[in-house]
Amino acid sequence: MTTQLIIIESKEGVPVCTILAPPSHLRSALPKELLLLISIYGRLEESTNGSLRFFNISLNPLCQTLFSLASLFSLPSSSGVSGGLLHPYSPKVKLLWRGAECWKECMKLLSIAEQAVSSEEDFVSLSGEFDQDFGGILDRRRGIIRPATNMKTLNVLNDNAKNCLANCKIEIIDKNAAEKLVPHIHMPFNLAFYMPEAINVNSKYYLNALFLACQNIVKELSASGFGKKNLCLQKKSVYELRELEGEYDAVIICLGAKADLLPELAGKLPLRTCRGVILHLQLPDKIGEDYPDHGPSILSDAWLAIKGNRSLYLGSTWEWKSRNSSSNVSTDEASDALQELLPKASAIYPGITSWSFAGARAGLRAMPPLTPHGSLPLLGCVNNILGNDLKCKYWLLGGLGSRGLLYHGWLGKLTAEAVLSCNEQIIPSELTSWKNKDSRP
């Protein structure tokens, strides 16, 4: 027999999966990794012509519901506007709502991904290439520095930094300490906030490594007496959710900014769209002074995600109300982005003016509404929005905005627990309150 993990995929994303609950008496025997919904707000790989991805797991009858947990490894869509900077703080270095839980789950998933890629050969087999700039690893643990740039917010930044996480500290440093990290960095107020444990994740390789981890778990279960399991990939076009009725117990919709392209959800989600452009810059060979080996990435009015001594990403623009989700960037759009971002970056890191344009990419963010706790993602069962005559349970995981890399692990875990128990109350009310009529469009 076969259980399927179904994912509706747009051109740049992956949105839907099925989940079946395992018998309660078997849950305690499952590997802990299987209790996580590895729900990455990012692309597994680029695809075209809107399609569905199916991960088919062949099961014997005894394990049919048990291995349905394999469907917890879903990969929802990405905006494509990520530099890979990972930390649990706002621009004012305030710990984000539930930042501790999010950071904890991120560290777990990074560990799972890193363990799955044990050699350069594994890495190349995942990506088809070996990124020398990135060192062939999943992330660069070089930290992030955030110089103070506004006297009005200086006291707020100082106060916020004192309430940092023990496992992602914020160090308040002066100009001398900052210049040891990044020579010639400009410090308008002789003060910066340094997060040494913040991470620069290579999102593409990270996602591929998590998929490899899924494959490894299938192999482990097959070797553990549960019968032979297979993990394979199929594609299929789906135009509306009702096409899935009768086939699945639950479907999780993770379409990002394209969720309202499903006719059943059109005009019903309080999401704002925003197109962003990221620039890739490289240091020309004739320039001898590389970016420091252990120099941190930089947060300011623009951010610099350091990918190597001579390679970085500069971001990002914000074009509100845009519906353009293409990753392609025209010459004019790239030029406009460079004119907007370069002055912001050079105000903090003047050396960037010696770097050359090497390319650009773009994507569409799905930004959630502002709440008293900040801009929080949208979670929950949406059957009450879709209609009352549905046999399948439909769940939404969306609106991660610009913080998908931070939120994905914890929100995925919450969603998995809610779906498996058929209990939306597991999800904090702050993440489901959007379903109240007054908060919807």
Secondary structure, DSSP 8 states (H G I E B T S, - for coil): -EEEEEEEEBTTB--EEE-----HHHHTTS-GGGGS----SS-SS---SSEEEEEEEE--GGGTTGGGGGGG-------S----EE-SB-TT--B-TTHHHHHHHHHHHHHHHHHH--SHHHHHHHHSS--TTTTTSSEE---EEEE---GGGHHHHHHHHTT-BTTB--EEE-HHHHHHHSTT---TTS-EEEETT-EEE-HHHHHHHHHHHHHHHHHHHHTTTS----EEEEEE---SGGGGTTT-SEEEE--GGGGGGSTTTTT-S--EEEEEEEEEEE--TT------TT--EE-SSSEEEEEETTEEEEE---EET-----S---HHHHHHHHHHHHHHHHTT-GGGGG-EEEEEEEEEEEE--EETTEE--EEEE-HHHH-S--SSEEEEEE--TT-HHHHHHHHHHHHHHHHHHT-GGGS-HHHHGGGSGGG--
